[in-house]
């Protein structure tokens, strides 16, 4: 048996998924801040997208989750290897048709959640990440999809460098999207 005492509160029987406090029992799903489920999409192949001022969907870079309660939150964690040469891109996610986690509107500037910056060397690649705690307020299946925007027609490459040389200079990586359902 484990006993934890903090500021006059004593907790006993802290084992496994059950918690007893003052004669009341709780399961791990009764407690706030608990992870209810996790889903992940991992992309190991290469893909690309080209935008000319309009948003472009990055096909396949999406993950779905069905929240167990409409009051639960979804933590979206995204990480990718990308390569841009002579340009920069902005990226953001949509939950269905709703854009989430972007900066404030300011004149004609693009509202994005992350920058996918310029590579000075077309044989190199960069890494971008995005973390956002969303409140979807639903128990329906919910899809989070990556979109990009740019101001020209230069291509953004994922999981590879722009040149993608077939030698020891070329690199290949992965893209991951992880969705965590969190009970508040």
C-alpha positions in Angstrom: 0.0 0.0 0.0 1.3 3.5 -0.9 0.3 6.5 1.3 0.8 10.1 0.0 0.3 13.0 2.3 0.1 16.6 1.0 -1.3 19.6 2.9 -3.3 17.5 5.2 -4.8 15.2 2.5 -3.9 11.5 2.8 -4.3 9.2 -0.2 -4.1 5.4 0.2 -4.4 2.5 -2.1 -2.8 4.2 -5.0 -2.3 1.3 -7.3 -3.1 0.3 -10.9 -6.1 2.2 -12.3 -8.1 2.6 -9.0 -7.7 5.4 -6.5 -9.3 5.5 -3.1 -9.6 8.9 -1.3 -11.4 9.2 2.1 -13.4 6.0 1.5 -14.5 7.0 -2.1 -13.1 5.0 -5.0 -12.3 6.5 -8.4 -11.1 4.9 -11.7 -8.6 6.5 -13.9 -11.3 7.7 -16.3 -13.0 9.6 -13.4 -10.0 11.8 -13.0 -9.4 15.1 -14.9 -6.3 15.5 -17.0 -6.3 11.8 -18.0 -5.6 10.6 -21.5 -8.6 8.8 -22.9 -7.2 7.6 -26.3 -4.3 8.3 -28.7 -4.3 8.0 -32.5 -1.4 8.6 -34.8 -0.7 8.8 -38.5 2.9 8.2 -39.6 3.9 9.0 -43.2 7.2 7.6 -44.4 6.9 8.2 -48.1 7.6 11.5 -49.9 5.0 13.9 -51.0 4.8 17.6 -52.1 2.5 20.5 -52.4 2.5 23.7 -54.5 0.4 26.8 -53.7 0.1 30.1 -55.5 -1.5 32.3 -52.9 -4.4 29.9 -52.4 -4.6 27.3 -49.7 -3.6 23.8 -50.7 -4.5 20.6 -48.9 -1.6 18.3 -48.3 -3.1 15.0 -49.3 -2.6 12.2 -46.8 -1.4 14.5 -44.0 -4.4 14.0 -41.7 -5.4 12.1 -38.6 -8.9 11.3 -37.1 -10.2 10.8 -33.6 -13.7 10.2 -32.2 -13.8 11.9 -28.8 -15.7 10.0 -26.0 -17.1 13.2 -24.5 -18.0 16.6 -26.0 -16.2 18.3 -23.1 -12.9 16.6 -23.7 -10.0 18.3 -25.5 -7.8 17.0 -28.3 -4.1 17.7 -28.2 -2.7 17.8 -31.7 1.0 17.2 -32.1 2.6 17.4 -35.6 6.2 17.0 -36.7 7.6 16.8 -40.2 10.7 16.9 -42.3 10.4 19.3 -45.2 12.4 21.1 -47.8 11.8 24.4 -49.6 14.3 26.1 -51.8 14.1 29.8 -52.6 10.7 30.2 -50.8 8.9 29.8 -47.5 5.5 28.3 -46.7 3.0 28.7 -43.9 1.1 25.7 -42.6 -2.1 25.3 -40.5 -4.6 22.6 -39.6 -8.3 22.5 -40.1 -10.7 20.5 -37.9 -13.3 19.7 -40.6 -13.7 23.1 -42.2 -12.5 25.2 -39.2 -9.0 26.6 -39.2 -7.4 26.1 -35.7 -4.4 27.5 -34.0 -3.3 30.4 -36.2 -2.0 33.9 -35.5 -4.2 37.1 -35.5 -5.3 38.7 -38.7 -3.0 41.6 -39.7 -3.6 43.4 -43.0 -2.7 41.1 -45.9 -0.4 38.8 -43.9 -1.1 35.1 -44.0 -2.5 33.6 -40.8 -0.6 30.3 -40.1 0.1 28.0 -37.2 3.7 27.3 -38.2 6.3 28.5 -40.7 8.0 26.1 -43.1 11.1 28.2 -43.7 13.6 28.6 -46.5 16.5 26.2 -47.1 19.6 27.9 -48.4 20.9 24.6 -49.7 18.5 22.4 -51.8 20.3 19.3 -50.6 19.2 20.0 -47.0 15.9 19.8 -45.1 14.3 21.3 -42.1 11.9 20.2 -39.3 8.6 21.9 -38.4 6.3 21.2 -35.5 2.9 22.3 -34.3 1.3 21.6 -31.0 -2.3 22.8 -30.2 -4.9 21.9 -27.6 -8.2 22.0 -29.4 -11.8 21.9 -28.0 -13.8 20.2 -30.7 -17.0 20.0 -28.6 -18.2 16.8 -30.3 -18.4 13.0 -30.0 -18.4 12.6 -33.8 -15.4 11.4 -35.8 -13.1 14.5 -36.2 -10.4 14.9 -38.8 -7.4 17.2 -38.6 -5.9 18.0 -42.0 -2.7 20.0 -42.9 -3.0 22.9 -45.3 -0.3 25.1 -46.8 -0.1 28.6 -48.2 2.6 30.4 -50.2 2.9 33.4 -52.5 4.4 31.7 -55.5 4.6 28.3 -57.4 7.7 26.9 -55.8 7.0 23.4 -54.4 7.3 22.3 -50.8 8.6 18.8 -50.3 8.0 16.5 -47.3 10.2 13.7 -46.0 12.9 14.7 -48.4 15.1 17.6 -49.5 14.3 19.6 -52.6 17.0 18.0 -54.7 16.5 14.5 -53.3 19.8 13.3 -54.5 20.3 9.5 -54.7 23.6 9.5 -52.7 24.8 10.1 -49.2 23.8 13.8 -49.5 20.1 12.9 -50.0 17.9 12.5 -46.9 14.6 10.8 -46.1 12.5 11.4 -43.0 9.0 11.0 -41.6 5.9 13.0 -40.8 3.8 12.3 -37.7 0.4 13.5 -36.5 -0.6 12.4 -33.0 -4.0 13.1 -31.5 -4.5 12.8 -27.7 -8.0 12.9 -26.3 -7.7 14.6 -22.9 -10.4 14.6 -20.2 -10.2 18.1 -18.6 
